[in-house]
Structure formats: structure tokens, C-alpha cells
Amino acid sequence: MKIKIVTAAVLSLLATTTFAAPTIYGEIDASVDYLPEKNANTDNRDVWEVSSNSSFIGVKGDEKLTDRLSAVYAIEWGFSADGDSTDWSQRNRFVGLKDAQLGTVKIGVHDTPLKQLSSVVDTFNNYVANKADIGGIFGGETRVSNVVVYESPAVKVPVLDGAIKVSGLLATGEATGIDTSKSGVVKTAGRGLGDAWSASASFESPLLVAGVAYDKAIPSPFLGRGFLNASDKAIPTSGTTTTAPTVTAAANTLRVIGRINPVNGLALKALFQTSEVEKATGNTAGADTIDDAKGWLVGAEYTIPQAKNWTVKGQYSQNTTSFKPAGVEDFEARQIIGGVDYAFNKQVKTYGYAGYLTLEQASKKDKQPVAGLGLEFKF
């Protein structure tokens, strides 16, 4: 009889206890891209590709603990909308505590604060299988494992009608060296918490968004080829006496961004960035020949007031990598792209774009046009 009474009491308690239900969210984004091969020594040819553009699914939630304190969590997985790669690559995943006045602490896998700043200015984020966005020719677009993250609450600045936020990330490599073998994330070198770190500060108002961020020893790619599709490249990627291959190395990167909204519907965007290689266990061979990489970006978006479903946009970016050895010429990547979006509603939009990528080192030059149509569904 006593067992039955205890069982009934437990069941009654569970029945009256409420838990915050998780939220399932995500995005499916696919495009049809025309990427003709412009080969250096062999015949050119037309190429059409179907691209998956950062498609993912996630689960997130929070549980209120006190009037100020909540437990928070999120897990995201990337998947291939076109079926070309393995599904369920790692994206952000963490557990943490959020205090309404003190901010949020997270533990897990997370984008660096420096990477998060790019979403403010990168007009063509994730286009052409993530090769036409800022990560195609710039470094710094890194998601790191084994991290502790702090995000401050927004501190209002009434005189400027805006708010300031700061964010920081501490990473530990757990003594394994840089590891890029897991799809979607990288592991830093070192074993101390904070041997590699990232931090940012930003200001946001209706008129202006501005931010600055710094990565210390965060693994990052150098000498990116963007959406280059040539099977016979003019600038080799395997490394020679006069060039280095695309490499991943611990990087010290400074990024500054700004976006201004001077009139209703118009956004003007800009970014400047400089990166240097730091010696670390696991740097790709050839990284020590790189002196630095400097890049900048300008772009604009305009949502037509008389037809608010339509947005026209354009962006130019370039990144120059210089080398230490005498006689090695700079590697320069330049990209221009323009497009139009049509939003059916807040969840669904279709878009079209066209662009051109140029890679140049001394007398060698690779060129790559692109054009495409895509459909994005957020849920």
C-alpha cells in the first residue's frame, strides 16, 4: 500500500511540473549555379551545379530558473540539400546560463565573436555553397570546439539611441594541435583555456552598426580560391617555389565592420581585416612563408519602398596575401557580385545573382564567372 501511495505522489508531481518545450528551427537553401571552367591550358567548358548553401536544422530552448536566471541550450547540424556531402556536420552546440543583468555564459562549440560580425556586412552570405561569401577569400570565418563563451547584455546608450555589446571566447586545444578533420568545426592548438581566444565589441542603433573584433591564434584558412571552378588552374594550389598552397594556420586577425542606414530601405556596408600567421602545432605546411593578409569589402542593399518584397544588392571584396621569401609575388583575390531577392514572406525567398572572381599572382591569373538562382526556406 505504501509503495502505491509513493508512486501516485511521484506521478502527480510529474503531471503538475512544467518544462519549457524545445524549439526546432533551421533553413533549407539550394541554388542552381552556372560555373563555367576557364582553364589555363585546356579547353574551357560549361558547368552547371546544384549547391547546398549552409542548410541546417537545430534544436534550442531555455528553462527559467529564477526571475533573472535561465538555463539555455542549442544544438545545430548541417546537412547537404543537394546530397553531395555527408549530412550532420557540426555547427554551434552549447549549454549555458543566462542572467538578465550580467549576460550569458556558454560551453561547447561556437562561432568566434569575430566571425559573428561578418553577418552584419556580408550581403551574399552562404551563396554558391558558401564559396561566394566572405569566407571564400577571407580568413576568420571559424567555428571552434572546446570553448567557453561570454556574451554581455545590451548596454543602452540613450544619447546615441543605441546599445553596446561585448563578447569573448576562450578555447583549449587539449594538447592535440590544430585539427580540421571534423566537418564544420576546428580545434585550436595549445592545452590551456585561453591559449587561443576571440573577442568583439559592437554598437547598434537604427542608423549605425559598428564593431571591432580580434582573434588570437584561431585556426583560419589563407589563400582562399573562392568559387574558382577551373580543373586546370593558372595559379597552382599544391605549392611551388613561387607560391604557397591554400593553408590553414593559427591566425591573429583584426576585423572592423560598419553598416549605415542613411535612408529607409538602404544599407551601406564595409569591412576591413588584417591577419598574420602565428606558429602553432598543426599549421599546414607552407603557412610559415606567409607574411600577412589584408582585405576589405564594400556593399549595399536597397529594399524598394514601393515594392518591399524586392531587394537589390551588390558587393565588392578583395584580399591580398604577401609572403616572406624574396621573389614571391603577392596573391590577390578580387570578387564582385550583384543580385536581386524576392521575399514571399519572412520565411521564404527566391534570389538571383551574377558575379566574377579574379585570382592573380605575378603574371598568372585565374578568372571565374558565376550566375545562379536559388530558393531559401527558414523554419
Residue pairs with C-beta under 8 A, 6 or more apart in sequence:
19 63
20 61
20 62
20 63
20 64
21 61
22 59
22 60
22 61
23 59
23 60
23 61
24 57
24 58
24 59
24 379
25 57
25 58
25 59
25 60
25 378
25 379
26 55
26 56
26 57
26 58
26 76
26 378
26 379
27 54
27 55
27 56
27 376
27 377
27 378
27 379
28 55
28 81
28 376
28 377
28 379
29 52
29 53
29 54
29 55
29 81
29 126
29 374
29 375
29 376
29 377
30 50
30 51
30 52
30 53
30 55
30 81
30 82
30 374
30 375
31 50
31 51
31 53
31 127
31 128
31 351
31 372
31 373
31 374
31 375
32 48
32 49
32 50
32 51
32 372
32 373
32 374
33 48
33 49
33 50
33 51
33 128
33 129
33 370
33 371
33 372
34 46
34 47
34 48
34 369
34 370
34 371
34 372
35 47
35 48
35 49
35 128
35 227
35 229
35 368
35 369
35 370
36 44
36 45
36 46
36 47
36 229
36 369
37 44
37 45
37 46
37 47
37 229
37 230
37 231
37 232
38 44
38 230
38 366
38 367
38 368
38 369
39 45
39 230
39 231
39 232
39 233
40 230
40 232
40 233
40 234
40 364
40 366
41 232
42 231
42 232
47 229
49 129
49 229
50 82
51 82
51 128
51 129
51 372
51 374
52 79
52 80
52 81
52 82
52 84
52 85
52 129
53 81
53 126
53 127
53 128
53 129
53 130
53 374
53 376
54 78
54 125
54 126
54 130
55 78
55 79
55 80
55 81
56 76
56 77
56 78
56 79
56 91
57 76
57 77
57 79
58 74
58 75
58 76
58 77
58 91
58 92
59 74
59 75
60 72
60 73
60 74
60 75
61 72
61 73
61 74
62 70
62 71
62 72
62 73
62 98
63 70
63 71
63 72
64 70
65 71
68 99
68 100
68 101
69 97
69 98
69 99
69 100
70 97
70 98
71 95
71 96
71 97
71 98
72 94
72 95
72 96
72 97
72 98
72 104
72 106
73 94
73 95
73 96
74 92
74 93
74 94
75 93
76 91
76 92
76 93
77 87
77 88
77 89
77 90
77 91
78 87
78 88
78 89
78 90
78 91
78 183
78 184
79 87
79 88
79 89
80 86
80 87
85 183
86 183
89 182
89 183
89 184
90 109
90 143
90 145
90 182
90 183
90 184
90 185
91 109
91 143
91 184
92 108
92 109
92 110
92 111
92 143
93 108
93 109
94 106
94 107
94 108
94 109
94 110
94 149
95 106
95 107
95 108
96 104
96 105
96 106
96 107
96 149
97 104
97 105
98 104
100 153
101 153
102 153
103 150
103 151
103 152
103 153
104 149
104 150
104 151
105 148
105 149
105 150
106 147
106 148
106 149
106 150
106 151
107 147
107 148
107 149
108 147
109 143
109 144
109 145
109 146
109 147
109 185
110 143
110 144
110 147
110 149
110 169
111 142
111 143
111 144
112 140
112 142
112 143
112 144
112 169
112 198
112 213
112 215
112 218
113 167
113 168
113 169
113 198
113 199
113 200
113 213
114 140
114 142
114 198
114 200
114 213
114 214
114 215
114 218
114 253
114 255
115 140
115 141
115 142
115 143
116 167
116 200
117 200
117 202
117 211
117 213
117 255
117 257
118 125
118 134
118 135
118 140
118 141
118 255
118 257
118 271
119 125
120 202
120 209
120 211
120 257
120 259
120 269
121 134
121 257
121 258
121 259
121 269
121 270
121 271
121 297
121 299
122 133
122 134
122 271
122 297
122 299
122 315
123 269
123 299
123 300
123 301
123 313
123 314
123 315
124 132
124 133
124 313
124 315
124 337
124 339
124 353
124 355
125 133
125 134
126 133
127 133
127 337
127 353
127 372
127 374
128 136
128 227
128 370
128 372
129 227
130 136
131 226
131 227
132 226
132 227
132 335
132 337
132 353
132 355
132 370
133 141
134 141
134 271
134 297
134 317
135 141
135 221
135 224
136 224
136 225
136 226
136 227
136 335
136 357
137 224
137 225
137 226
137 295
137 317
137 318
137 319
137 333
137 335
137 357
138 224
138 273
138 293
138 295
138 297
138 317
138 319
139 220
139 221
139 222
139 224
139 251
139 253
139 273
139 275
139 293
140 215
140 218
140 220
140 251
140 253
140 255
140 273
140 275
141 220
142 186
142 215
142 218
142 219
142 220
143 184
143 185
143 186
144 169
144 171
144 185
144 186
144 187
144 188
144 196
144 198
144 218
144 219
145 171
145 182
145 185
145 186
145 187
146 171
146 172
146 173
146 174
146 187
146 188
147 169
147 170
147 171
147 172
148 169
148 170
148 193
149 167
149 168
149 169
149 170
150 167
150 168
150 169
151 165
151 167
152 165
152 166
152 167
153 165
154 163
154 164
154 165
154 204
155 163
155 164
155 165
156 162
156 163
157 163
157 164
157 203
160 203
160 205
161 205
161 206
161 207
162 203
162 204
162 205
162 206
162 208
163 203
163 204
163 205
164 201
164 202
164 203
165 201
165 202
165 204
166 199
166 200
166 201
166 202
167 199
167 200
167 201
168 197
168 198
168 199
168 200
169 197
169 198
169 199
170 193
170 194
170 197
171 188
171 193
171 194
171 195
171 196
171 197
171 198
171 218
172 188
172 190
172 191
172 192
172 193
172 194
172 195
172 196
173 179
173 187
173 188
173 189
173 190
173 191
173 195
173 196
174 187
174 191
175 190
175 191
176 187
176 282
177 187
177 189
177 280
177 281
177 282
178 186
178 187
178 188
178 189
178 219
178 248
178 249
178 250
178 280
178 281
178 282
178 283
179 186
179 187
179 282
180 186
180 187
180 219
180 248
186 219
186 248
187 219
188 195
188 196
188 217
188 218
188 219
188 250
188 280
189 195
189 196
189 217
189 219
189 250
189 280
189 281
189 282
190 196
190 217
190 280
195 217
196 215
196 216
196 217
196 218
196 219
196 250
197 215
197 216
197 217
197 218
198 213
198 214
198 215
198 216
198 218
199 213
199 214
200 211
200 212
200 213
200 214
201 211
201 212
201 213
202 209
202 210
202 211
202 212
203 209
203 210
203 211
206 261
207 260
207 261
207 262
208 258
208 259
208 260
208 261
209 257
209 258
209 259
209 260
210 257
210 258
210 259
211 256
211 257
211 258
212 254
212 255
212 256
212 257
213 254
213 255
214 252
214 253
214 254
214 255
215 251
215 252
215 253
215 255
216 252
216 278
217 250
217 251
217 252
217 278
217 280
218 250
218 251
218 253
219 248
219 249
219 250
219 251
219 280
219 282
220 248
220 249
220 250
220 251
220 253
220 275
221 246
221 247
221 248
222 244
222 246
222 247
222 248
222 249
222 251
222 275
222 277
222 287
222 290
222 293
222 321
223 244
223 245
223 246
223 247
223 290
223 321
223 331
224 246
224 319
224 333
225 237
225 246
225 333
225 359
225 366
226 333
226 335
226 357
226 359
226 368
227 357
227 368
227 370
228 357
228 359
228 366
228 368
229 368
230 366
230 368
233 366
234 359
234 364
234 365
234 366
235 243
235 331
235 359
235 360
235 361
235 364
235 365
235 366
236 243
236 245
237 245
237 246
238 245
239 245
239 285
239 286
242 327
242 328
242 329
242 361
242 362
243 328
243 331
243 361
244 286
244 287
244 289
244 290
244 323
244 328
244 331
245 284
245 286
247 283
247 284
247 285
247 286
247 287
247 290
248 283
248 284
248 287
249 277
249 278
249 280
249 283
249 284
249 287
249 290
250 277
250 278
250 279
250 280
250 283
251 275
251 276
251 277
251 278
252 275
252 276
252 278
253 273
253 274
253 275
253 276
254 273
254 274
254 275
255 271
255 272
255 273
256 271
256 272
256 273
257 269
257 270
257 271
258 269
258 270
258 271
259 267
259 268
259 269
259 270
260 267
260 268
261 267
261 268
262 268
264 305
265 302
265 303
265 304
265 305
265 308
266 300
266 301
266 302
266 303
267 300
267 301
267 302
268 298
268 299
268 300
269 297
269 298
269 299
269 300
269 301
269 315
270 296
270 297
270 298
270 299
271 295
271 296
271 297
271 317
272 295
272 296
273 293
273 294
273 295
273 296
273 319
274 292
274 293
274 294
274 295
275 292
275 293
275 294
276 291
276 292
276 293
277 283
277 287
277 288
277 290
277 292
279 288
288 324
289 323
289 324
289 325
289 328
290 321
290 322
290 323
290 324
291 322
291 323
291 324
292 321
292 322
293 319
293 320
293 321
293 322
294 319
294 320
295 317
295 318
295 319
295 320
296 317
296 318
297 315
297 316
297 317
297 318
298 315
298 316
298 317
299 313
299 314
299 315
299 316
299 317
300 313
300 314
300 315
301 311
301 312
301 313
302 311
302 312
302 313
303 310
303 311
304 310
304 311
304 312
309 342
309 343
309 344
310 340
310 341
310 342
311 340
311 341
311 343
312 338
312 339
312 340
313 338
313 339
313 340
313 341
314 336
314 337
314 338
314 339
315 335
315 336
315 337
315 338
316 334
316 335
316 336
317 334
317 335
318 332
318 333
318 334
318 335
319 332
319 333
320 330
320 331
320 332
320 333
321 330
321 331
321 332
322 330
323 329
323 330
323 331
329 361
329 362
330 361
331 359
331 360
331 361
332 359
332 360
332 361
333 357
333 358
333 359
333 360
334 357
334 358
334 360
335 355
335 356
335 357
335 358
336 355
336 356
337 353
337 354
337 355
337 356
337 370
338 353
338 354
338 355
339 351
339 352
339 353
339 354
340 351
340 352
340 353
341 349
341 350
341 351
342 349
342 350
342 351
343 349
344 350
346 378
347 377
347 378
347 379
348 375
348 376
348 377
348 378
349 375
349 376
350 373
350 374
350 375
350 376
351 373
351 374
351 375
351 376
352 371
352 372
352 373
352 374
353 370
353 371
353 372
353 374
354 369
354 370
354 371
354 372
355 369
355 370
355 371
356 367
356 368
356 369
356 370
357 366
357 367
357 368
357 369
357 370
358 365
358 366
358 367
358 368
359 365
359 366
359 367
359 368
360 366
